[in-house]
Amino acid sequence: MKYLAKQFLSDKDREKIIQTVRDVEQKTTGEIVPMVVSSSYFYPMADVIGGVAFALPFSLILSHLIGRWLWVDNQNYLFFLGILTLCFLIFHQMCKRTLWLKRWFISQREIQDEVEEAATISFFREGLYRTKERTGILIFISVFERRVWVLGDQGINNVVPNDQWEKIVRIITDGIKQKNQAEAICHAVKEVGQMLKEHFPIKPGDRNELKNIIIKED
């Protein structure tokens, strides 16, 4: 899970997105920052739940089969607990390392909450609230969760309704499904630019205050 963000966009893709952000910001005082993270959270309980869910039935079957082979009484609880512990350790690691399996044991509500929280924390940690006219916009992409969240600063939210961001989210998520994420992000950035230039046209002396892309590879 650590390197999902690195694999999500090639170097060429990143340069293309950076150039798109630069071009769009030539027409508006808005500051657009696409950010890609490997995951919003590590979900340790998913590994535990998955480990138990797989270990219990497997240990029941194995304890019966091995018990017959070794002439161990099926009522020997210590024998069963030993096999259960071994199975749990194996399946716990399997869920931890196999991402599609891990997702089985994470609720959609938990994913939504964690992505929203991670996006909000990143918005402040990366300083998007410090632009001169409060016009920072974060396009937050969490690869493991396959979720996108858009956050605008106060100046943006005063004139752009929140439901406008749903279109941006849909552009990127559809692109990811089609394995065309770089083009989708560029398209989304251009759409955001169209929304902004009407309310926040470029002004003389405007400068780039934020990074044009942020990739969190750890």
C-alpha positions as CSV (number, residue, x, y, z in Angstrom):
1,M,0.0,0.0,0.0
2,K,2.9,2.3,0.6
3,Y,3.8,2.8,-3.1
4,L,0.4,3.1,-4.6
5,A,0.7,6.8,-5.2
6,K,4.1,6.3,-6.9
7,Q,2.6,3.8,-9.3
8,F,-0.6,5.8,-9.9
9,L,1.1,8.4,-12.1
10,S,4.2,8.2,-14.2
11,D,6.8,11.0,-14.4
12,K,5.3,12.0,-17.7
13,D,1.8,12.1,-16.2
14,R,3.0,14.3,-13.4
15,E,4.6,16.8,-15.7
16,K,1.5,16.9,-17.8
17,I,-0.7,17.7,-14.8
18,I,1.8,20.3,-13.5
19,Q,1.7,22.1,-16.9
20,T,-2.1,21.9,-17.0
21,V,-2.3,23.6,-13.5
22,R,0.2,26.3,-14.7
23,D,-1.9,27.0,-17.8
24,V,-5.1,27.2,-15.9
25,E,-3.7,29.4,-13.2
26,Q,-2.7,31.9,-15.9
27,K,-6.4,32.8,-16.1
28,T,-7.4,32.9,-12.5
29,T,-6.2,33.9,-9.0
30,G,-7.4,30.5,-7.8
31,E,-4.8,28.1,-6.6
32,I,-5.5,24.5,-7.7
33,V,-3.5,21.6,-6.0
34,P,-4.0,18.0,-7.1
35,M,-2.8,15.7,-4.4
36,V,-2.3,12.0,-4.6
37,V,-1.8,9.8,-1.6
38,S,-1.4,6.0,-1.3
39,S,-4.1,5.7,1.3
40,S,-5.9,7.9,3.8
41,Y,-5.5,5.4,6.6
42,F,-4.0,1.9,7.3
43,Y,-7.2,0.3,8.6
44,P,-5.6,-2.1,11.1
45,M,-8.9,-3.5,12.2
46,A,-9.6,-4.8,8.7
47,D,-6.6,-7.1,9.0
48,V,-7.8,-8.3,12.4
49,I,-11.4,-8.9,11.3
50,G,-10.2,-10.6,8.1
51,G,-7.7,-12.8,10.0
52,V,-10.5,-14.0,12.4
53,A,-13.0,-14.5,9.6
54,F,-10.7,-16.8,7.7
55,A,-8.9,-18.4,10.6
56,L,-12.0,-19.7,12.4
57,P,-13.4,-22.0,9.7
58,F,-10.0,-23.1,8.6
59,S,-8.9,-23.9,12.1
60,L,-12.0,-25.9,12.7
61,I,-11.4,-28.0,9.6
62,L,-7.7,-28.4,10.2
63,S,-8.0,-29.3,13.9
64,H,-10.5,-32.0,13.0
65,L,-8.3,-33.4,10.1
66,I,-4.9,-33.1,12.0
67,G,-6.5,-34.3,15.2
68,R,-7.6,-37.5,13.5
69,W,-4.2,-38.0,12.0
70,L,-2.4,-37.4,15.3
71,W,-5.0,-39.2,17.4
72,V,-5.7,-36.0,19.3
73,D,-9.1,-35.7,20.9
74,N,-11.4,-33.2,19.1
75,Q,-12.3,-31.7,22.5
76,N,-8.7,-30.7,23.2
77,Y,-9.1,-27.0,23.3
78,L,-5.5,-26.2,23.6
79,F,-4.8,-28.0,20.4
80,F,-7.6,-26.1,18.7
81,L,-6.4,-22.7,20.1
82,G,-2.9,-23.4,18.8
83,I,-4.1,-24.1,15.3
84,L,-6.5,-21.1,15.5
85,T,-3.6,-18.8,16.5
86,L,-1.4,-20.1,13.7
87,C,-4.2,-19.6,11.1
88,F,-5.0,-16.1,12.4
89,L,-1.3,-15.0,12.1
90,I,-1.2,-16.3,8.5
91,F,-4.5,-14.8,7.4
92,H,-3.8,-11.5,9.3
93,Q,-0.7,-11.0,7.2
94,M,-2.5,-12.1,4.0
95,C,-5.2,-9.4,4.5
96,K,-2.6,-6.9,5.4
97,R,-0.6,-7.5,2.2
98,T,-3.4,-8.3,-0.2
99,L,-5.1,-5.0,-0.9
100,W,-8.2,-6.3,-2.7
101,L,-8.8,-8.8,0.2
102,K,-8.3,-6.0,2.8
103,R,-11.0,-3.9,1.1
104,W,-13.6,-6.7,1.9
105,F,-13.4,-5.9,5.6
106,I,-13.7,-2.1,5.4
107,S,-17.1,-0.5,5.3
108,Q,-17.9,2.2,2.8
109,R,-18.8,4.6,5.6
110,E,-15.4,4.1,7.2
111,I,-13.6,4.7,3.9
112,Q,-15.7,7.9,3.3
113,D,-14.9,9.2,6.8
114,E,-11.2,8.5,6.6
115,V,-10.8,10.1,3.2
116,E,-12.7,13.2,4.2
117,E,-10.6,13.5,7.4
118,A,-7.3,13.0,5.5
119,A,-8.3,15.5,2.9
120,T,-9.2,18.1,5.5
121,I,-5.9,17.5,7.4
122,S,-3.9,17.8,4.2
123,F,-5.7,21.0,3.3
124,F,-4.3,22.7,6.4
125,R,-1.0,20.8,6.6
126,E,-0.1,21.9,3.0
127,G,-1.1,25.5,3.7
128,L,-3.9,25.8,1.2
129,Y,-5.7,28.1,3.7
130,R,-2.9,30.7,3.5
131,T,-3.4,32.1,0.0
132,K,-3.8,35.9,-0.3
133,E,-7.5,35.8,-1.4
134,R,-8.4,32.5,0.3
135,T,-8.7,30.8,-3.1
136,G,-6.9,27.5,-2.5
137,I,-8.5,24.3,-3.9
138,L,-7.4,20.8,-3.0
139,I,-8.2,17.9,-5.3
140,F,-7.5,15.0,-3.0
141,I,-7.1,11.5,-4.6
142,S,-6.7,8.5,-2.3
143,V,-5.6,5.6,-4.4
144,F,-6.3,2.6,-2.1
145,E,-9.8,3.8,-1.3
146,R,-10.4,4.8,-4.9
147,R,-11.9,8.0,-3.6
148,V,-11.6,11.7,-4.6
149,W,-12.5,14.6,-2.3
150,V,-12.4,18.3,-3.3
151,L,-12.0,21.1,-0.7
152,G,-12.1,24.8,-1.4
153,D,-11.1,27.6,0.9
154,Q,-13.5,30.2,2.2
155,G,-13.1,32.6,-0.8
156,I,-14.0,29.8,-3.2
157,N,-16.9,28.4,-1.1
158,N,-18.6,31.8,-0.9
159,V,-19.2,31.7,-4.6
160,V,-19.0,28.1,-5.8
161,P,-21.7,25.7,-4.5
162,N,-20.5,22.5,-3.0
163,D,-22.5,20.4,-5.5
164,Q,-20.2,21.7,-8.2
165,W,-17.4,19.6,-6.8
166,E,-19.4,16.4,-7.5
167,K,-18.8,16.9,-11.2
168,I,-15.1,17.2,-10.6
169,V,-15.1,14.1,-8.5
170,R,-17.0,12.2,-11.1
171,I,-14.6,13.2,-13.9
172,I,-11.6,11.8,-12.0
173,T,-13.3,8.6,-10.6
174,D,-14.5,7.7,-14.1
175,G,-11.1,8.3,-15.5
176,I,-9.5,6.1,-12.9
177,K,-11.9,3.3,-13.7
178,Q,-10.9,3.6,-17.3
179,K,-7.2,3.6,-16.3
180,N,-6.8,7.1,-17.7
181,Q,-6.2,9.0,-14.5
182,A,-3.7,11.6,-15.8
183,E,-6.1,12.8,-18.5
184,A,-9.0,12.8,-16.1
185,I,-7.1,14.9,-13.6
186,C,-6.1,17.4,-16.3
187,H,-9.7,17.5,-17.4
188,A,-10.8,18.1,-13.8
189,V,-8.3,20.9,-13.4
190,K,-9.5,22.6,-16.5
191,E,-13.1,22.4,-15.3
192,V,-12.2,23.9,-12.0
193,G,-10.4,26.7,-13.9
194,Q,-13.6,27.4,-15.9
195,M,-15.5,27.7,-12.6
196,L,-13.0,30.1,-11.1
197,K,-12.0,32.5,-13.8
198,E,-15.5,34.1,-13.8
199,H,-15.3,34.9,-10.1
200,F,-11.5,35.1,-9.7
201,P,-10.0,36.5,-12.9
202,I,-6.2,36.9,-13.0
203,K,-4.9,40.1,-11.6
204,P,-1.6,42.0,-12.3
205,G,1.1,40.8,-10.0
206,D,-0.6,37.5,-9.2
207,R,1.9,34.8,-8.3
208,N,1.8,31.1,-7.8
209,E,1.5,30.6,-4.0
210,L,1.1,26.8,-3.8
211,K,2.6,23.6,-5.3
212,N,1.1,22.5,-8.6
213,I,1.0,18.8,-7.6
214,I,1.7,16.9,-4.4
215,I,2.5,13.2,-4.4
216,K,2.7,11.4,-1.0
217,E,4.5,8.1,-1.8
218,D,4.9,6.8,1.8
